[in-house]
């Protein structure tokens, strides 16, 4: 009689199972790998410097492959406060320099069951300062040589200070249809010049390629955390050209010259006001945005805008 422990099938089974374990581990890890990679991709990105547009770029050229959309143009205008303390020479230089936010939008084609649908991708958003050169608004830089551009000593000093400020602007989220960036700004609040961040969400309609911006104010707490200021967001149409009103604090001048804190922006760019909902504030209240978080923010913003339209329609 053959004992149970001596049965040939029993003797081979442990070896077979032992051989199966490495293969099962490999299969399991292979199945988990895509999920692990996806999870890694959804980690909030680190802030990175915004792209600075190359000097010599003409602003309004919609048929160009790069920088073919005007997001926003803002030209300073001394509007309130101690405007008389600003010399005519400084006024002339400051109001000749326009802040330009431009985007690169390119068409892509997506195959669908019934044919090919044109689509658009937001490739990049950049920022720079521009002036009239040969009667065309052109991006300039203090160290660039551009035919037709003539700057005196004061002009170069002002432009140099403005150019340095571009290095403080950070991109905090981006994907194929949206880019978010933070611009530290001095804003007028209760007759004081307060350090705040203007957060810009630049979007495109993937079908038409048209762009728009949502802007809101963000404050920094003592621990360095950021949170939206309790003031309405602003929906700004693409291509907006604004005269940006500036408040002047004469006490911030030294020997007749303005210091860095002498000028403050009065308000966000002109546009449609949208109140915060609880869910929209939660979606926006992040230091940086992963692709998933950015999609969620856009969805909540669209919901808030749709609710505003519904309310206005009901009021008529």
C-alpha positions in Angstrom: 0.0 0.0 0.0 1.4 3.3 -1.0 1.3 5.9 1.8 -0.5 9.3 1.3 2.8 11.2 1.8 4.5 9.1 -0.9 1.9 9.8 -3.6 3.6 11.0 -6.7 1.0 13.8 -7.4 1.5 15.1 -3.8 5.3 15.2 -4.2 5.1 17.3 -7.4 2.4 19.8 -6.2 4.6 21.9 -3.9 7.2 22.3 -6.6 4.6 23.4 -9.1 3.1 25.9 -6.7 6.5 27.3 -5.9 7.2 27.7 -9.6 3.9 29.5 -10.0 4.6 32.2 -7.3 7.2 34.2 -9.3 5.0 34.2 -12.4 2.0 35.4 -10.3 4.0 38.1 -8.7 5.2 39.4 -12.1 1.7 39.4 -13.5 0.3 41.2 -10.4 3.1 43.9 -10.5 2.5 44.3 -14.2 -1.2 44.8 -13.7 -0.6 47.3 -10.9 2.1 49.3 -12.8 -0.3 51.4 -14.9 -2.3 52.3 -11.8 0.9 53.2 -9.9 2.0 55.3 -12.9 -1.4 57.0 -13.1 -1.3 57.8 -9.4 2.2 59.3 -9.8 1.0 61.4 -12.7 -1.8 62.9 -10.6 0.5 64.3 -7.9 0.3 68.1 -7.7 3.0 69.5 -9.9 5.7 71.8 -8.6 5.3 75.5 -9.6 7.5 76.5 -12.6 8.4 79.8 -14.1 5.9 81.1 -16.7 7.3 81.3 -20.2 8.6 84.8 -21.1 7.8 85.7 -24.7 10.8 86.5 -26.9 11.6 90.1 -27.5 10.7 91.2 -31.1 7.5 89.1 -31.1 4.7 91.1 -32.8 1.6 90.8 -30.6 -1.3 90.6 -33.0 -0.6 87.9 -35.5 -3.4 85.3 -35.3 -2.2 83.3 -38.3 1.3 82.7 -36.8 2.1 79.2 -35.5 3.2 80.4 -32.1 1.8 83.2 -29.8 -1.3 83.4 -32.1 -3.9 84.3 -29.4 -4.2 87.5 -27.4 -5.3 86.5 -23.9 -5.1 90.0 -22.3 -3.3 93.3 -22.9 -3.1 95.7 -20.0 -1.8 99.3 -20.2 -1.3 101.2 -16.9 -3.2 104.4 -16.3 -2.6 106.5 -13.2 -6.2 106.9 -12.0 -6.3 107.6 -8.3 -4.4 108.7 -5.2 -1.4 111.1 -5.4 -1.2 111.1 -9.2 0.2 114.6 -9.1 3.3 113.3 -7.4 4.2 111.3 -10.4 6.5 113.2 -12.8 5.4 113.6 -16.4 8.5 111.7 -17.6 7.6 108.7 -15.4 4.0 108.8 -16.5 5.0 108.9 -20.1 7.3 105.8 -19.8 5.1 103.7 -17.6 2.0 104.2 -19.7 3.9 103.3 -22.9 4.6 99.8 -21.6 1.8 97.2 -22.0 1.6 93.9 -20.2 0.9 91.2 -22.8 -0.5 87.7 -22.0 -0.4 85.5 -25.2 -1.2 81.9 -25.9 -0.2 79.3 -28.5 -3.3 77.5 -29.8 -2.9 74.8 -32.5 -5.5 72.6 -34.2 -5.4 68.9 -33.8 -7.6 66.3 -35.5 -9.4 63.6 -33.5 -10.8 60.7 -35.5 -14.4 59.7 -34.6 -16.8 57.1 -35.9 -18.4 59.4 -38.5 -15.3 61.2 -39.7 -12.7 63.7 -38.4 -13.6 66.4 -35.9 -11.3 69.5 -35.7 -10.1 70.2 -32.3 -7.7 72.7 -30.6 -5.0 72.4 -28.0 -3.7 75.0 -25.7 0.1 74.5 -26.1 1.4 77.3 -23.9 0.7 80.6 -22.2 3.4 83.3 -22.0 3.8 86.8 -20.8 5.9 89.8 -21.7 6.0 93.6 -22.0 5.4 95.3 -25.2 5.6 98.8 -26.8 4.7 100.4 -30.1 7.6 99.7 -32.5 7.2 100.8 -36.1 3.5 101.3 -35.2 3.1 97.7 -34.2 2.7 96.4 -30.6 5.9 94.4 -30.1 7.4 92.5 -27.2 10.5 94.3 -25.8 13.2 93.6 -23.3 15.8 96.0 -21.8 18.7 94.1 -23.3 17.2 93.5 -26.7 18.1 95.4 -29.9 15.0 96.0 -32.0 15.0 98.1 -35.1 12.8 101.1 -34.5 12.9 100.9 -30.7 14.6 103.8 -28.8 14.7 103.9 -25.0 16.4 106.5 -22.9 18.0 105.8 -19.5 14.7 106.1 -17.6 12.9 103.9 -20.0 15.4 101.2 -19.7 15.3 101.4 -15.9 11.5 101.1 -15.8 11.5 98.3 -18.4 14.2 96.4 -16.5 12.2 96.5 -13.3 9.1 95.3 -15.1 11.1 92.5 -16.8 12.5 91.3 -13.4 8.9 91.0 -12.1 8.1 88.4 -14.8 10.5 86.0 -12.9 8.1 86.0 -10.0 5.2 84.7 -12.0 4.7 80.9 -11.7 2.7 78.3 -13.6 0.8 76.1 -11.1 -1.1 73.8 -13.4 -1.6 73.0 -17.1 -3.0 70.5 -19.6 -4.3 70.5 -23.1 -7.1 73.1 -22.6 -6.2 75.1 -19.5 -3.2 76.8 -17.9 -3.1 78.4 -14.4 -0.5 80.9 -13.3 0.0 83.1 -10.3 1.1 86.8 -10.6 2.2 88.4 -7.3 0.7 91.9 -7.3 0.2 95.0 -5.2 -3.5 95.6 -5.0 -5.5 98.5 -3.6 -7.4 97.5 -0.5 -9.0 100.0 1.9 -6.6 102.8 0.8 -3.6 100.5 1.4 -1.3 98.7 -1.0 -1.6 95.0 -0.1 0.5 92.0 -1.3 -1.8 89.6 -3.1 -1.6 87.0 -5.8 -3.8 87.3 -9.0 -4.4 83.7 -10.1 -5.3 83.4 -13.8 -7.0 80.4 -15.3 -6.6 80.6 -19.1 -8.8 78.3 -21.1 -9.7 77.5 -24.6 -12.8 76.0 -26.2 -11.4 72.8 -27.8 -13.8 73.1 -30.7 -13.5 76.7 -31.7 -10.0 77.5 -30.2 -11.3 80.7 -28.6 -9.8 81.6 -25.3 -11.0 83.2 -22.1 -9.6 83.8 -18.6 -10.9 83.5 -15.1 -9.0 85.6 -12.5 -9.3 85.8 -8.8 -7.3 87.0 -5.8 -5.4 84.7 -3.5 -3.9 85.7 -0.1 -1.0 84.1 1.7 -1.4 83.1 5.3 1.4 83.4 7.9 2.3 79.7 7.4 2.7 80.2 3.7 -0.6 78.6 2.7 -2.7 80.2 0.0 -6.5 80.7 0.0 -8.9 82.5 -2.3 -9.9 86.0 -1.2 -13.7 86.3 -0.5 -14.4 88.5 -3.5 -16.1 87.5 -6.8 -14.1 85.9 -9.6 -13.8 87.6 -12.9 -14.5 86.0 -16.3 -12.5 87.9 -18.9 -13.0 87.5 -22.7 -10.0 86.5 -24.8 -8.5 89.4 -26.6 -9.4 91.9 -23.9 -7.5 95.2 -24.0 -7.7 97.2 -20.8 -6.5 100.4 -19.4 -5.4 99.2 -16.0 -6.2 101.8 -13.3 -3.3 102.4 -10.9 -3.4 104.0 -7.4 -0.5 106.2 -6.3 0.7 106.4 -2.7 2.8 109.6 -2.4 4.2 108.5 0.9 6.0 105.7 -0.9 8.2 108.1 -2.8 11.8 108.7 -2.0 13.4 111.9 -3.2 10.6 112.3 -5.7 11.0 108.8 -7.1 8.5 106.0 -6.6 9.5 102.9 -4.6 8.3 99.4 -5.4 5.2 99.9 -3.2 4.2 103.3 -4.6 1.9 101.9 -7.3 -1.0 99.4 -6.8 -3.6 98.0 -9.2 -7.1 99.1 -8.3 -9.0 96.0 -9.5 -9.0 92.8 -11.5 -9.4 93.1 -15.3 -12.9 93.9 -16.6 -15.3 91.1 -17.0 -18.3 89.2 -15.7 -18.4 88.7 -11.9 -19.1 85.2 -10.5 -19.6 84.5 -6.8 -17.9 81.7 -5.1 -19.8 78.5 -4.4 -18.6 76.2 -1.6 -17.6 73.5 -4.1 -15.9 76.0 -6.4 -13.9 77.4 -3.5 -12.9 73.9 -2.4 -11.8 73.1 -6.0 -9.8 76.3 -6.3 -8.2 76.2 -2.9 -4.9 74.5 -3.9 -1.3 75.6 -4.2 -0.9 73.7 -7.5 -3.2 71.6 -9.7 -2.8 68.1 -11.0 -4.6 67.3 -14.3 -7.5 65.8 -12.3 -7.7 68.8 -10.0 -7.6 71.2 -12.9 -10.4 69.4 -14.7 -12.4 69.5 -11.4 -11.8 73.2 -11.1 -13.0 73.9 -14.6 -16.1 71.7 -14.1 -17.0 73.6 -10.9 -16.4 77.0 -12.6 -18.7 76.0 -15.5 -21.3 75.0 -13.0 -21.1 78.3 -11.2 -21.3 80.2 -14.5 -24.3 78.2 -15.6 -26.1 78.9 -12.3 -25.4 82.6 -12.8 -27.0 82.4 -16.2 -30.0 80.5 -14.8 -30.5 83.1 -12.1 -30.3 86.0 -14.5 -32.8 84.3 -16.8 -35.2 83.8 -14.0 -34.9 87.5 -13.0 -36.1 88.7 -16.4 
